[in-house]
Amino acid sequence: MVGMVLSSLMSGHFSDKYGRLPVLWAAVVLEIIAGLSCAFSFSIHQYMISRFLLAIGAYGRYLSGFMLGLLSHFCSIFSCNNNFLLNQ
C-alpha cells in the first residue's frame, strides 16, 4: 500500500514534468525487473523490497496508461495537438 501511495505521487509529478509516455515505459521496465526479482528472491527481505518496487511500477503503469488513454480520447474529441499528450 505504501508503494502505491508513493507511486501515485511520483508518477503524477514525473508525468507532468517529463511526459506520460516516458513515465509509462519506466514503470513497465520497473515492474518487469521487480517482478523477476520477486520471483527469484533469496530472502524475505529481498522479497519485501521487490514487492514494494513492484507496487510502485504496477500502479505507475496503471495511472500513466489510464491518463494517456483518457487524454488521447479527450484530444480526439476536442482536436488537441500531440504535444499536450506527450509533453515533448
PDB file with SEQRES, HELIX, SHEET and CRYST1 records, atoms N, CA, C and O in Angstrom:
SEQRES   1 A   88  MET VAL GLY MET VAL LEU SER SER LEU MET SER GLY HIS          
SEQRES   2 A   88  PHE SER ASP LYS TYR GLY ARG LEU PRO VAL LEU TRP ALA          
SEQRES   3 A   88  ALA VAL VAL LEU GLU ILE ILE ALA GLY LEU SER CYS ALA          
SEQRES   4 A   88  PHE SER PHE SER ILE HIS GLN TYR MET ILE SER ARG PHE          
SEQRES   5 A   88  LEU LEU ALA ILE GLY ALA TYR GLY ARG TYR LEU SER GLY          
SEQRES   6 A   88  PHE MET LEU GLY LEU LEU SER HIS PHE CYS SER ILE PHE          
SEQRES   7 A   88  SER CYS ASN ASN ASN PHE LEU LEU ASN GLN                      
HELIX    1 AA1 VAL A    2  TYR A   18  1                                  17    
HELIX    2 AA2 ARG A   20  ALA A   39  1                                  20    
HELIX    3 AA3 ILE A   44  PHE A   78  1                                  35    
HELIX    4 AA4 ASN A   82  LEU A   86  1                                   5    
CRYST1    1.000    1.000    1.000  90.00  90.00  90.00 P 1           1          
ATOM      1  N   MET A   1       0.822  -1.195   0.000  1.00  0.00           N  
ATOM      2  CA  MET A   1       0.000   0.000   0.000  1.00  0.00           C  
ATOM      3  C   MET A   1       0.864   1.257   0.000  1.00  0.00           C  
ATOM      4  O   MET A   1       0.517   2.252  -0.637  1.00  0.00           O  
ATOM      5  N   VAL A   2       1.975   1.212   0.706  1.00  0.00           N  
ATOM      6  CA  VAL A   2       2.858   2.376   0.737  1.00  0.00           C  
ATOM      7  C   VAL A   2       3.452   2.608  -0.649  1.00  0.00           C  
ATOM      8  O   VAL A   2       3.608   3.751  -1.078  1.00  0.00           O  
ATOM      9  N   GLY A   3       3.782   1.526  -1.347  1.00  0.00           N  
ATOM     10  CA  GLY A   3       4.304   1.655  -2.704  1.00  0.00           C  
ATOM     11  C   GLY A   3       3.296   2.269  -3.655  1.00  0.00           C  
ATOM     12  O   GLY A   3       3.666   3.035  -4.545  1.00  0.00           O  
ATOM     13  N   MET A   4       2.039   1.945  -3.478  1.00  0.00           N  
ATOM     14  CA  MET A   4       1.005   2.514  -4.346  1.00  0.00           C  
ATOM     15  C   MET A   4       0.815   4.004  -4.072  1.00  0.00           C  
ATOM     16  O   MET A   4       0.612   4.786  -5.001  1.00  0.00           O  
ATOM     17  N   VAL A   5       0.881   4.395  -2.809  1.00  0.00           N  
ATOM     18  CA  VAL A   5       0.741   5.817  -2.475  1.00  0.00           C  
ATOM     19  C   VAL A   5       1.916   6.603  -3.031  1.00  0.00           C  
ATOM     20  O   VAL A   5       1.732   7.655  -3.642  1.00  0.00           O  
ATOM     21  N   LEU A   6       3.124   6.093  -2.819  1.00  0.00           N  
ATOM     22  CA  LEU A   6       4.300   6.782  -3.347  1.00  0.00           C  
ATOM     23  C   LEU A   6       4.282   6.823  -4.876  1.00  0.00           C  
ATOM     24  O   LEU A   6       4.686   7.815  -5.483  1.00  0.00           O  
ATOM     25  N   SER A   7       3.816   5.748  -5.482  1.00  0.00           N  
ATOM     26  CA  SER A   7       3.747   5.699  -6.933  1.00  0.00           C  
ATOM     27  C   SER A   7       2.770   6.722  -7.492  1.00  0.00           C  
ATOM     28  O   SER A   7       3.042   7.347  -8.518  1.00  0.00           O  
ATOM     29  N   SER A   8       1.647   6.894  -6.831  1.00  0.00           N  
ATOM     30  CA  SER A   8       0.674   7.869  -7.334  1.00  0.00           C  
ATOM     31  C   SER A   8       1.231   9.279  -7.242  1.00  0.00           C  
ATOM     32  O   SER A   8       0.995  10.090  -8.138  1.00  0.00           O  
ATOM     33  N   LEU A   9       1.953   9.586  -6.196  1.00  0.00           N  
ATOM     34  CA  LEU A   9       2.553  10.915  -6.074  1.00  0.00           C  
ATOM     35  C   LEU A   9       3.698  11.107  -7.060  1.00  0.00           C  
ATOM     36  O   LEU A   9       3.794  12.148  -7.710  1.00  0.00           O  
ATOM     37  N   MET A  10       4.567  10.103  -7.171  1.00  0.00           N  
ATOM     38  CA  MET A  10       5.736  10.240  -8.039  1.00  0.00           C  
ATOM     39  C   MET A  10       5.358  10.200  -9.507  1.00  0.00           C  
ATOM     40  O   MET A  10       5.874  10.996 -10.292  1.00  0.00           O  
ATOM     41  N   SER A  11       4.473   9.296  -9.898  1.00  0.00           N  
ATOM     42  CA  SER A  11       4.138   9.191 -11.318  1.00  0.00           C  
ATOM     43  C   SER A  11       3.365  10.410 -11.801  1.00  0.00           C  
ATOM     44  O   SER A  11       3.518  10.822 -12.951  1.00  0.00           O  
ATOM     45  N   GLY A  12       2.549  10.983 -10.951  1.00  0.00           N  
ATOM     46  CA  GLY A  12       1.854  12.209 -11.341  1.00  0.00           C  
ATOM     47  C   GLY A  12       2.807  13.368 -11.540  1.00  0.00           C  
ATOM     48  O   GLY A  12       2.682  14.129 -12.500  1.00  0.00           O  
ATOM     49  N   HIS A  13       3.757  13.501 -10.633  1.00  0.00           N  
ATOM     50  CA  HIS A  13       4.732  14.586 -10.739  1.00  0.00           C  
ATOM     51  C   HIS A  13       5.625  14.406 -11.962  1.00  0.00           C  
ATOM     52  O   HIS A  13       5.822  15.343 -12.735  1.00  0.00           O  
ATOM     53  N   PHE A  14       6.167  13.193 -12.135  1.00  0.00           N  
ATOM     54  CA  PHE A  14       7.059  12.951 -13.261  1.00  0.00           C  
ATOM     55  C   PHE A  14       6.318  12.963 -14.596  1.00  0.00           C  
ATOM     56  O   PHE A  14       6.900  13.314 -15.622  1.00  0.00           O  
ATOM     57  N   SER A  15       5.046  12.584 -14.592  1.00  0.00           N  
ATOM     58  CA  SER A  15       4.263  12.650 -15.830  1.00  0.00           C  
ATOM     59  C   SER A  15       4.063  14.090 -16.280  1.00  0.00           C  
ATOM     60  O   SER A  15       4.112  14.388 -17.473  1.00  0.00           O  
ATOM     61  N   ASP A  16       3.843  14.966 -15.337  1.00  0.00           N  
ATOM     62  CA  ASP A  16       3.692  16.374 -15.687  1.00  0.00           C  
ATOM     63  C   ASP A  16       5.013  16.988 -16.117  1.00  0.00           C  
ATOM     64  O   ASP A  16       5.039  17.887 -16.958  1.00  0.00           O  
ATOM     65  N   LYS A  17       6.096  16.516 -15.552  1.00  0.00           N  
ATOM     66  CA  LYS A  17       7.401  17.104 -15.847  1.00  0.00           C  
ATOM     67  C   LYS A  17       8.015  16.557 -17.128  1.00  0.00           C  
ATOM     68  O   LYS A  17       8.524  17.326 -17.944  1.00  0.00           O  
ATOM     69  N   TYR A  18       7.976  15.221 -17.321  1.00  0.00           N  
ATOM     70  CA  TYR A  18       8.667  14.593 -18.443  1.00  0.00           C  
ATOM     71  C   TYR A  18       7.743  14.032 -19.517  1.00  0.00           C  
ATOM     72  O   TYR A  18       8.215  13.659 -20.591  1.00  0.00           O  
ATOM     73  N   GLY A  19       6.470  13.963 -19.262  1.00  0.00           N  
ATOM     74  CA  GLY A  19       5.534  13.399 -20.223  1.00  0.00           C  
ATOM     75  C   GLY A  19       5.030  12.048 -19.763  1.00  0.00           C  
ATOM     76  O   GLY A  19       5.697  11.361 -18.990  1.00  0.00           O  
ATOM     77  N   ARG A  20       3.858  11.667 -20.234  1.00  0.00           N  
ATOM     78  CA  ARG A  20       3.242  10.445 -19.762  1.00  0.00           C  
ATOM     79  C   ARG A  20       3.842   9.183 -20.375  1.00  0.00           C  
ATOM     80  O   ARG A  20       3.932   8.147 -19.716  1.00  0.00           O  
ATOM     81  N   LEU A  21       4.245   9.272 -21.613  1.00  0.00           N  
ATOM     82  CA  LEU A  21       4.780   8.082 -22.282  1.00  0.00           C  
ATOM     83  C   LEU A  21       6.129   7.633 -21.706  1.00  0.00           C  
ATOM     84  O   LEU A  21       6.302   6.436 -21.479  1.00  0.00           O  
ATOM     85  N   PRO A  22       7.093   8.529 -21.457  1.00  0.00           N  
ATOM     86  CA  PRO A  22       8.339   8.062 -20.819  1.00  0.00           C  
ATOM     87  C   PRO A  22       8.118   7.489 -19.418  1.00  0.00           C  
ATOM     88  O   PRO A  22       8.784   6.531 -19.025  1.00  0.00           O  
ATOM     89  N   VAL A  23       7.192   8.070 -18.672  1.00  0.00           N  
ATOM     90  CA  VAL A  23       6.892   7.548 -17.335  1.00  0.00           C  
ATOM     91  C   VAL A  23       6.222   6.185 -17.440  1.00  0.00           C  
ATOM     92  O   VAL A  23       6.475   5.304 -16.619  1.00  0.00           O  
ATOM     93  N   LEU A  24       5.378   6.007 -18.435  1.00  0.00           N  
ATOM     94  CA  LEU A  24       4.750   4.708 -18.651  1.00  0.00           C  
ATOM     95  C   LEU A  24       5.790   3.640 -18.955  1.00  0.00           C  
ATOM     96  O   LEU A  24       5.734   2.546 -18.394  1.00  0.00           O  
ATOM     97  N   TRP A  25       6.733   3.941 -19.831  1.00  0.00           N  
ATOM     98  CA  TRP A  25       7.776   2.970 -20.165  1.00  0.00           C  
ATOM     99  C   TRP A  25       8.679   2.682 -18.973  1.00  0.00           C  
ATOM    100  O   TRP A  25       9.079   1.537 -18.763  1.00  0.00           O  
ATOM    101  N   ALA A  26       9.004   3.705 -18.193  1.00  0.00           N  
ATOM    102  CA  ALA A  26       9.832   3.489 -16.999  1.00  0.00           C  
ATOM    103  C   ALA A  26       9.101   2.609 -15.991  1.00  0.00           C  
ATOM    104  O   ALA A  26       9.714   1.750 -15.357  1.00  0.00           O  
ATOM    105  N   ALA A  27       7.810   2.817 -15.840  1.00  0.00           N  
ATOM    106  CA  ALA A  27       7.028   1.996 -14.905  1.00  0.00           C  
ATOM    107  C   ALA A  27       6.942   0.550 -15.379  1.00  0.00           C  
ATOM    108  O   ALA A  27       6.994  -0.370 -14.564  1.00  0.00           O  
ATOM    109  N   VAL A  28       6.811   0.341 -16.679  1.00  0.00           N  
ATOM    110  CA  VAL A  28       6.756  -1.027 -17.217  1.00  0.00           C  
ATOM    111  C   VAL A  28       8.089  -1.743 -16.985  1.00  0.00           C  
ATOM    112  O   VAL A  28       8.116  -2.905 -16.580  1.00  0.00           O  
ATOM    113  N   VAL A  29       9.192  -1.038 -17.246  1.00  0.00           N  
ATOM    114  CA  VAL A  29      10.513  -1.643 -17.031  1.00  0.00           C  
ATOM    115  C   VAL A  29      10.724  -1.945 -15.548  1.00  0.00           C  
ATOM    116  O   VAL A  29      11.223  -3.015 -15.197  1.00  0.00           O  
ATOM    117  N   LEU A  30      10.347  -1.007 -14.678  1.00  0.00           N  
ATOM    118  CA  LEU A  30      10.473  -1.238 -13.239  1.00  0.00           C  
ATOM    119  C   LEU A  30       9.618  -2.424 -12.795  1.00  0.00           C  
ATOM    120  O   LEU A  30      10.046  -3.222 -11.961  1.00  0.00           O  
ATOM    121  N   GLU A  31       8.433  -2.539 -13.341  1.00  0.00           N  
ATOM    122  CA  GLU A  31       7.555  -3.649 -12.979  1.00  0.00           C  
ATOM    123  C   GLU A  31       8.137  -4.992 -13.417  1.00  0.00           C  
ATOM    124  O   GLU A  31       8.053  -5.972 -12.676  1.00  0.00           O  
ATOM    125  N   ILE A  32       8.719  -5.048 -14.597  1.00  0.00           N  
ATOM    126  CA  ILE A  32       9.321  -6.293 -15.078  1.00  0.00           C  
ATOM    127  C   ILE A  32      10.518  -6.683 -14.226  1.00  0.00           C  
ATOM    128  O   ILE A  32      10.650  -7.841 -13.828  1.00  0.00           O  
ATOM    129  N   ILE A  33      11.390  -5.722 -13.945  1.00  0.00           N  
ATOM    130  CA  ILE A  33      12.586  -6.017 -13.151  1.00  0.00           C  
ATOM    131  C   ILE A  33      12.205  -6.417 -11.727  1.00  0.00           C  
ATOM    132  O   ILE A  33      12.762  -7.369 -11.182  1.00  0.00           O  
ATOM    133  N   ALA A  34      11.267  -5.701 -11.128  1.00  0.00           N  
ATOM    134  CA  ALA A  34      10.849  -6.028  -9.768  1.00  0.00           C  
ATOM    135  C   ALA A  34      10.116  -7.368  -9.718  1.00  0.00           C  
ATOM    136  O   ALA A  34      10.252  -8.105  -8.740  1.00  0.00           O  
ATOM    137  N   GLY A  35       9.351  -7.693 -10.742  1.00  0.00           N  
ATOM    138  CA  GLY A  35       8.675  -8.990 -10.786  1.00  0.00           C  
ATOM    139  C   GLY A  35       9.650 -10.144 -10.896  1.00  0.00           C  
ATOM    140  O   GLY A  35       9.474 -11.174 -10.244  1.00  0.00           O  
ATOM    141  N   LEU A  36      10.679  -9.981 -11.718  1.00  0.00           N  
ATOM    142  CA  LEU A  36      11.697 -11.023 -11.815  1.00  0.00           C  
ATOM    143  C   LEU A  36      12.489 -11.148 -10.515  1.00  0.00           C  
ATOM    144  O   LEU A  36      12.816 -12.251 -10.077  1.00  0.00           O  
ATOM    145  N   SER A  37      12.791 -10.005  -9.907  1.00  0.00           N  
ATOM    146  CA  SER A  37      13.493 -10.035  -8.631  1.00  0.00           C  
ATOM    147  C   SER A  37      12.634 -10.684  -7.544  1.00  0.00           C  
ATOM    148  O   SER A  37      13.150 -11.375  -6.665  1.00  0.00           O  
ATOM    149  N   CYS A  38      11.351 -10.461  -7.609  1.00  0.00           N  
ATOM    150  CA  CYS A  38      10.435 -11.071  -6.647  1.00  0.00           C  
ATOM    151  C   CYS A  38      10.353 -12.586  -6.858  1.00  0.00           C  
ATOM    152  O   CYS A  38      10.294 -13.353  -5.898  1.00  0.00           O  
ATOM    153  N   ALA A  39      10.350 -12.995  -8.105  1.00  0.00           N  
ATOM    154  CA  ALA A  39      10.244 -14.426  -8.406  1.00  0.00           C  
ATOM    155  C   ALA A  39      11.496 -15.188  -8.009  1.00  0.00           C  
ATOM    156  O   ALA A  39      11.411 -16.346  -7.600  1.00  0.00           O  
ATOM    157  N   PHE A  40      12.658 -14.555  -8.123  1.00  0.00           N  
ATOM    158  CA  PHE A  40      13.907 -15.239  -7.839  1.00  0.00           C  
ATOM    159  C   PHE A  40      14.577 -14.706  -6.571  1.00  0.00           C  
ATOM    160  O   PHE A  40      15.804 -14.715  -6.472  1.00  0.00           O  
ATOM    161  N   SER A  41      13.802 -14.252  -5.623  1.00  0.00           N  
ATOM    162  CA  SER A  41      14.373 -13.706  -4.389  1.00  0.00           C  
ATOM    163  C   SER A  41      14.927 -14.825  -3.515  1.00  0.00           C  
ATOM    164  O   SER A  41      14.436 -15.954  -3.519  1.00  0.00           O  
ATOM    165  N   PHE A  42      15.969 -14.467  -2.766  1.00  0.00           N  
ATOM    166  CA  PHE A  42      16.641 -15.434  -1.906  1.00  0.00           C  
ATOM    167  C   PHE A  42      16.252 -15.297  -0.445  1.00  0.00           C  
ATOM    168  O   PHE A  42      16.422 -16.237   0.332  1.00  0.00           O  
ATOM    169  N   SER A  43      15.734 -14.144  -0.064  1.00  0.00           N  
ATOM    170  CA  SER A  43      15.383 -13.938   1.343  1.00  0.00           C  
ATOM    171  C   SER A  43      14.065 -13.183   1.421  1.00  0.00           C  
ATOM    172  O   SER A  43      13.580 -12.646   0.425  1.00  0.00           O  
ATOM    173  N   ILE A  44      13.505 -13.150   2.597  1.00  0.00           N  
ATOM    174  CA  ILE A  44      12.245 -12.441   2.792  1.00  0.00           C  
ATOM    175  C   ILE A  44      12.436 -10.937   2.643  1.00  0.00           C  
ATOM    176  O   ILE A  44      11.516 -10.232   2.228  1.00  0.00           O  
ATOM    177  N   HIS A  45      13.628 -10.441   2.979  1.00  0.00           N  
ATOM    178  CA  HIS A  45      13.892  -9.013   2.855  1.00  0.00           C  
ATOM    179  C   HIS A  45      13.956  -8.585   1.387  1.00  0.00           C  
ATOM    180  O   HIS A  45      13.422  -7.541   1.014  1.00  0.00           O  
ATOM    181  N   GLN A  46      14.604  -9.390   0.571  1.00  0.00           N  
ATOM    182  CA  GLN A  46      14.644  -9.098  -0.861  1.00  0.00           C  
ATOM    183  C   GLN A  46      13.245  -9.203  -1.457  1.00  0.00           C  
ATOM    184  O   GLN A  46      12.886  -8.415  -2.332  1.00  0.00           O  
ATOM    185  N   TYR A  47      12.465 -10.150  -1.001  1.00  0.00           N  
ATOM    186  CA  TYR A  47      11.102 -10.307  -1.481  1.00  0.00           C  
ATOM    187  C   TYR A  47      10.248  -9.088  -1.121  1.00  0.00           C  
ATOM    188  O   TYR A  47       9.471  -8.609  -1.947  1.00  0.00           O  
ATOM    189  N   MET A  48      10.391  -8.588   0.108  1.00  0.00           N  
ATOM    190  CA  MET A  48       9.603  -7.423   0.533  1.00  0.00           C  
ATOM    191  C   MET A  48       9.989  -6.170  -0.245  1.00  0.00           C  
ATOM    192  O   MET A  48       9.114  -5.395  -0.632  1.00  0.00           O  
ATOM    193  N   ILE A  49      11.270  -5.960  -0.478  1.00  0.00           N  
ATOM    194  CA  ILE A  49      11.709  -4.806  -1.264  1.00  0.00           C  
ATOM    195  C   ILE A  49      11.238  -4.940  -2.705  1.00  0.00           C  
ATOM    196  O   ILE A  49      10.822  -3.960  -3.323  1.00  0.00           O  
ATOM    197  N   SER A  50      11.305  -6.156  -3.238  1.00  0.00           N  
ATOM    198  CA  SER A  50      10.844  -6.385  -4.613  1.00  0.00           C  
ATOM    199  C   SER A  50       9.348  -6.130  -4.747  1.00  0.00           C  
ATOM    200  O   SER A  50       8.902  -5.564  -5.746  1.00  0.00           O  
ATOM    201  N   ARG A  51       8.575  -6.541  -3.753  1.00  0.00           N  
ATOM    202  CA  ARG A  51       7.127  -6.289  -3.790  1.00  0.00           C  
ATOM    203  C   ARG A  51       6.816  -4.799  -3.684  1.00  0.00           C  
ATOM    204  O   ARG A  51       5.876  -4.307  -4.309  1.00  0.00           O  
ATOM    205  N   PHE A  52       7.610  -4.086  -2.893  1.00  0.00           N  
ATOM    206  CA  PHE A  52       7.448  -2.640  -2.788  1.00  0.00           C  
ATOM    207  C   PHE A  52       7.703  -1.980  -4.141  1.00  0.00           C  
ATOM    208  O   PHE A  52       6.920  -1.138  -4.579  1.00  0.00           O  
ATOM    209  N   LEU A  53       8.795  -2.359  -4.805  1.00  0.00           N  
ATOM    210  CA  LEU A  53       9.106  -1.801  -6.123  1.00  0.00           C  
ATOM    211  C   LEU A  53       8.089  -2.250  -7.175  1.00  0.00           C  
ATOM    212  O   LEU A  53       7.775  -1.506  -8.104  1.00  0.00           O  
ATOM    213  N   LEU A  54       7.583  -3.463  -7.018  1.00  0.00           N  
ATOM    214  CA  LEU A  54       6.556  -3.958  -7.927  1.00  0.00           C  
ATOM    215  C   LEU A  54       5.274  -3.137  -7.806  1.00  0.00           C  
ATOM    216  O   LEU A  54       4.622  -2.847  -8.810  1.00  0.00           O  
ATOM    217  N   ALA A  55       4.916  -2.768  -6.591  1.00  0.00           N  
ATOM    218  CA  ALA A  55       3.732  -1.924  -6.388  1.00  0.00           C  
ATOM    219  C   ALA A  55       3.930  -0.546  -7.010  1.00  0.00           C  
ATOM    220  O   ALA A  55       3.003   0.011  -7.598  1.00  0.00           O  
ATOM    221  N   ILE A  56       5.139   0.004  -6.882  1.00  0.00           N  
ATOM    222  CA  ILE A  56       5.421   1.307  -7.496  1.00  0.00           C  
ATOM    223  C   ILE A  56       5.296   1.212  -9.012  1.00  0.00           C  
ATOM    224  O   ILE A  56       4.674   2.068  -9.641  1.00  0.00           O  
ATOM    225  N   GLY A  57       5.887   0.174  -9.598  1.00  0.00           N  
ATOM    226  CA  GLY A  57       5.829   0.018 -11.054  1.00  0.00           C  
ATOM    227  C   GLY A  57       4.434  -0.269 -11.567  1.00  0.00           C  
ATOM    228  O   GLY A  57       4.013   0.298 -12.575  1.00  0.00           O  
ATOM    229  N   ALA A  58       3.717  -1.141 -10.887  1.00  0.00           N  
ATOM    230  CA  ALA A  58       2.388  -1.530 -11.363  1.00  0.00           C  
ATOM    231  C   ALA A  58       1.398  -0.370 -11.278  1.00  0.00           C  
ATOM    232  O   ALA A  58       0.636  -0.136 -12.216  1.00  0.00           O  
ATOM    233  N   TYR A  59       1.406   0.343 -10.177  1.00  0.00           N  
ATOM    234  CA  TYR A  59       0.456   1.445 -10.046  1.00  0.00           C  
ATOM    235  C   TYR A  59       0.857   2.632 -10.910  1.00  0.00           C  
ATOM    236  O   TYR A  59      -0.001   3.358 -11.411  1.00  0.00           O  
ATOM    237  N   GLY A  60       2.175   2.832 -11.088  1.00  0.00           N  
ATOM    238  CA  GLY A  60       2.624   3.871 -12.010  1.00  0.00           C  
ATOM    239  C   GLY A  60       2.224   3.569 -13.442  1.00  0.00           C  
ATOM    240  O   GLY A  60       1.858   4.469 -14.198  1.00  0.00           O  
ATOM    241  N   ARG A  61       2.297   2.287 -13.813  1.00  0.00           N  
ATOM    242  CA  ARG A  61       1.858   1.879 -15.155  1.00  0.00           C  
ATOM    243  C   ARG A  61       0.359   2.091 -15.312  1.00  0.00           C  
ATOM    244  O   ARG A  61      -0.105   2.568 -16.347  1.00  0.00           O  
ATOM    245  N   TYR A  62      -0.385   1.737 -14.289  1.00  0.00           N  
ATOM    246  CA  TYR A  62      -1.835   1.890 -14.345  1.00  0.00           C  
ATOM    247  C   TYR A  62      -2.227   3.367 -14.480  1.00  0.00           C  
ATOM    248  O   TYR A  62      -3.030   3.719 -15.344  1.00  0.00           O  
ATOM    249  N   LEU A  63      -1.669   4.217 -13.640  1.00  0.00           N  
ATOM    250  CA  LEU A  63      -2.054   5.625 -13.666  1.00  0.00           C  
ATOM    251  C   LEU A  63      -1.617   6.323 -14.950  1.00  0.00           C  
ATOM    252  O   LEU A  63      -2.385   7.078 -15.547  1.00  0.00           O  
ATOM    253  N   SER A  64      -0.377   6.066 -15.370  1.00  0.00           N  
ATOM    254  CA  SER A  64       0.115   6.709 -16.593  1.00  0.00           C  
ATOM    255  C   SER A  64      -0.647   6.222 -17.816  1.00  0.00           C  
ATOM    256  O   SER A  64      -0.998   7.016 -18.689  1.00  0.00           O  
ATOM    257  N   GLY A  65      -0.903   4.924 -17.883  1.00  0.00           N  
ATOM    258  CA  GLY A  65      -1.664   4.380 -19.012  1.00  0.00           C  
ATOM    259  C   GLY A  65      -3.094   4.871 -19.040  1.00  0.00           C  
ATOM    260  O   GLY A  65      -3.637   5.168 -20.105  1.00  0.00           O  
ATOM    261  N   PHE A  66      -3.705   4.958 -17.870  1.00  0.00           N  
ATOM    262  CA  PHE A  66      -5.082   5.445 -17.798  1.00  0.00           C  
ATOM    263  C   PHE A  66      -5.168   6.903 -18.242  1.00  0.00           C  
ATOM    264  O   PHE A  66      -6.045   7.268 -19.025  1.00  0.00           O  
ATOM    265  N   MET A  67      -4.256   7.732 -17.741  1.00  0.00           N  
ATOM    266  CA  MET A  67      -4.286   9.149 -18.110  1.00  0.00           C  
ATOM    267  C   MET A  67      -3.933   9.354 -19.574  1.00  0.00           C  
ATOM    268  O   MET A  67      -4.499  10.230 -20.228  1.00  0.00           O  
ATOM    269  N   LEU A  68      -3.006   8.559 -20.097  1.00  0.00           N  
ATOM    270  CA  LEU A  68      -2.657   8.669 -21.513  1.00  0.00           C  
ATOM    271  C   LEU A  68      -3.845   8.296 -22.392  1.00  0.00           C  
ATOM    272  O   LEU A  68      -4.121   8.963 -23.389  1.00  0.00           O  
ATOM    273  N   GLY A  69      -4.541   7.236 -22.020  1.00  0.00           N  
ATOM    274  CA  GLY A  69      -5.736   6.849 -22.774  1.00  0.00           C  
ATOM    275  C   GLY A  69      -6.858   7.855 -22.650  1.00  0.00           C  
ATOM    276  O   GLY A  69      -7.541   8.155 -23.630  1.00  0.00           O  
ATOM    277  N   LEU A  70      -7.053   8.379 -21.452  1.00  0.00           N  
ATOM    278  CA  LEU A  70      -8.101   9.369 -21.232  1.00  0.00           C  
ATOM    279  C   LEU A  70      -7.824  10.653 -22.003  1.00  0.00           C  
ATOM    280  O   LEU A  70      -8.729  11.228 -22.608  1.00  0.00           O  
ATOM    281  N   LEU A  71      -6.570  11.100 -21.980  1.00  0.00           N  
ATOM    282  CA  LEU A  71      -6.232  12.324 -22.693  1.00  0.00           C  
ATOM    283  C   LEU A  71      -6.253  12.133 -24.202  1.00  0.00           C  
ATOM    284  O   LEU A  71      -6.593  13.061 -24.936  1.00  0.00           O  
ATOM    285  N   SER A  72      -5.894  10.938 -24.678  1.00  0.00           N  
ATOM    286  CA  SER A  72      -5.972  10.719 -26.127  1.00  0.00           C  
ATOM    287  C   SER A  72      -7.425  10.699 -26.587  1.00  0.00           C  
ATOM    288  O   SER A  72      -7.732  11.164 -27.685  1.00  0.00           O  
ATOM    289  N   HIS A  73      -8.317  10.167 -25.765  1.00  0.00           N  
ATOM    290  CA  HIS A  73      -9.739  10.201 -26.097  1.00  0.00           C  
ATOM    291  C   HIS A  73     -10.264  11.641 -26.044  1.00  0.00           C  
ATOM    292  O   HIS A  73     -11.041  12.060 -26.902  1.00  0.00           O  
ATOM    293  N   PHE A  74      -9.832  12.379 -25.038  1.00  0.00           N  
ATOM    294  CA  PHE A  74     -10.225  13.785 -24.912  1.00  0.00           C  
ATOM    295  C   PHE A  74      -9.743  14.595 -26.117  1.00  0.00           C  
ATOM    296  O   PHE A  74     -10.474  15.433 -26.644  1.00  0.00           O  
ATOM    297  N   CYS A  75      -8.500  14.335 -26.547  1.00  0.00           N  
ATOM    298  CA  CYS A  75      -7.945  15.089 -27.672  1.00  0.00           C  
ATOM    299  C   CYS A  75      -8.544  14.646 -29.005  1.00  0.00           C  
ATOM    300  O   CYS A  75      -8.542  15.423 -29.960  1.00  0.00           O  
ATOM    301  N   SER A  76      -9.052  13.430 -29.095  1.00  0.00           N  
ATOM    302  CA  SER A  76      -9.714  13.029 -30.329  1.00  0.00           C  
ATOM    303  C   SER A  76     -11.061  13.732 -30.467  1.00  0.00           C  
ATOM    304  O   SER A  76     -11.527  13.967 -31.582  1.00  0.00           O  
ATOM    305  N   ILE A  77     -11.681  14.062 -29.355  1.00  0.00           N  
ATOM    306  CA  ILE A  77     -12.955  14.772 -29.395  1.00  0.00           C  
ATOM    307  C   ILE A  77     -12.736  16.266 -29.655  1.00  0.00           C  
ATOM    308  O   ILE A  77     -13.420  16.869 -30.482  1.00  0.00           O  
ATOM    309  N   PHE A  78     -11.771  16.853 -28.935  1.00  0.00           N  
ATOM    310  CA  PHE A  78     -11.585  18.298 -28.996  1.00  0.00           C  
ATOM    311  C   PHE A  78     -10.394  18.726 -29.834  1.00  0.00           C  
ATOM    312  O   PHE A  78     -10.026  19.901 -29.812  1.00  0.00           O  
ATOM    313  N   SER A  79      -9.780  17.815 -30.570  1.00  0.00           N  
ATOM    314  CA  SER A  79      -8.675  18.057 -31.508  1.00  0.00           C  
ATOM    315  C   SER A  79      -7.534  18.862 -30.891  1.00  0.00           C  
ATOM    316  O   SER A  79      -7.275  20.001 -31.280  1.00  0.00           O  
ATOM    317  N   CYS A  80      -6.855  18.244 -29.916  1.00  0.00           N  
ATOM    318  CA  CYS A  80      -5.654  18.832 -29.318  1.00  0.00           C  
ATOM    319  C   CYS A  80      -4.458  18.408 -30.166  1.00  0.00           C  
ATOM    320  O   CYS A  80      -4.586  17.562 -31.052  1.00  0.00           O  
ATOM    321  N   ASN A  81      -3.302  18.998 -29.892  1.00  0.00           N  
ATOM    322  CA  ASN A  81      -2.092  18.546 -30.556  1.00  0.00           C  
ATOM    323  C   ASN A  81      -1.398  17.490 -29.693  1.00  0.00           C  
ATOM    324  O   ASN A  81      -1.725  17.329 -28.517  1.00  0.00           O  
ATOM    325  N   ASN A  82      -0.438  16.772 -30.282  1.00  0.00           N  
ATOM    326  CA  ASN A  82       0.234  15.696 -29.564  1.00  0.00           C  
ATOM    327  C   ASN A  82       1.167  16.200 -28.480  1.00  0.00           C  
ATOM    328  O   ASN A  82       1.498  15.445 -27.567  1.00  0.00           O  
ATOM    329  N   ASN A  83       1.606  17.458 -28.548  1.00  0.00           N  
ATOM    330  CA  ASN A  83       2.470  17.990 -27.506  1.00  0.00           C  
ATOM    331  C   ASN A  83       1.744  18.041 -26.177  1.00  0.00           C  
ATOM    332  O   ASN A  83       2.372  17.943 -25.123  1.00  0.00           O  
ATOM    333  N   PHE A  84       0.441  18.191 -26.214  1.00  0.00           N  
ATOM    334  CA  PHE A  84      -0.331  18.186 -24.991  1.00  0.00           C  
ATOM    335  C   PHE A  84      -0.299  16.819 -24.325  1.00  0.00           C  
ATOM    336  O   PHE A  84      -0.294  16.720 -23.098  1.00  0.00           O  
ATOM    337  N   LEU A  85      -0.277  15.759 -25.140  1.00  0.00           N  
ATOM    338  CA  LEU A  85      -0.274  14.403 -24.603  1.00  0.00           C  
ATOM    339  C   LEU A  85       1.099  13.976 -24.119  1.00  0.00           C  
ATOM    340  O   LEU A  85       1.230  13.465 -23.006  1.00  0.00           O  
ATOM    341  N   LEU A  86       2.120  14.175 -24.933  1.00  0.00           N  
ATOM    342  CA  LEU A  86       3.419  13.593 -24.646  1.00  0.00           C  
ATOM    343  C   LEU A  86       4.366  14.564 -23.959  1.00  0.00           C  
ATOM    344  O   LEU A  86       5.423  14.154 -23.478  1.00  0.00           O  
ATOM    345  N   ASN A  87       4.010  15.840 -23.903  1.00  0.00           N  
ATOM    346  CA  ASN A  87       4.797  16.856 -23.226  1.00  0.00           C  
ATOM    347  C   ASN A  87       6.210  16.914 -23.768  1.00  0.00           C  
ATOM    348  O   ASN A  87       7.175  16.918 -23.004  1.00  0.00           O  
ATOM    349  N   GLN A  88       6.335  16.959 -25.099  1.00  0.00           N  
ATOM    350  CA  GLN A  88       7.659  17.000 -25.720  1.00  0.00           C  
ATOM    351  C   GLN A  88       7.888  18.339 -26.360  1.00  0.00           C  
ATOM    352  O   GLN A  88       8.950  18.573 -26.938  1.00  0.00           O  
TER     353      GLN A  88                                                      
END                                                                             
